[in-house]
Amino acid sequence: MSVLAEIRPKNDLGHPFCENLRSGDWMIDYVSGRLISRSGNIAEVGKWFQAMFFYLKQIPRYLIPCYFDAILIGAYTTLLDAAWKQMS
């Protein structure tokens, strides 16, 4: 999340991480693959990411960094909200 946090405020689409996302799917597959390799609920989150990333791979390559960030930030804020609601 820290790399994306540096890119987002500046809208730095020339950042090497964005170029990496545009050039291939390995980072996208890595994120979902690492979670799927775990067990339980974490694997389910990985499967959800895998399903979302399937659609992400269908869009033009120049849009990948923006939508990759949107998917990750959406999941991150949802998980944070769920954690806060479980606290007293």
Secondary structure as UniProt FT lines:
FT   HELIX           2..10
FT   TURN            13..14
FT   HELIX           16..23
FT   HELIX           26..36
FT   HELIX           41..56
FT   TURN            57..58
FT   HELIX           61..63
FT   HELIX           64..86
//
